[in-house]
Amino acid sequence: VQLQAYGGGLVEAGESLRLSCAASGNIRSIGTMTWYRQYPGKQRELVASRSSSGRTTNYADSVKGRFTISGDNAKNTVYLQMNSLKPEDTAVYYCKAIINWTEYWGQGTQVTVSS
């Protein structure tokens, strides 16, 4: 099983980016998928999560109204649409998924927002 995150980049404040996180391999079950971000020297913090059904989503207060998590269960993929980006959103973004009742992390993808 692999979890791959991609879609980061360099944008200006106010612009948008969409991150993707795709699971592949021998997948029998996927549970909650979650996006985290990490600032240099800090612990990872939760950005947004989505239940496997998609009926339940949660967001950090700092991104509510700007970020949207969604998913495509047929593709085993979760997305993070990030709008109205701010310089303080600059971080490495990671995805985590519960696959086959085991926790997996994807590699980080850098998001840089210039002012």
Order of alpha helices (4+ residues) and beta strands (2+ residues): beta-beta-beta-beta-beta-beta-beta-beta-beta-beta-beta
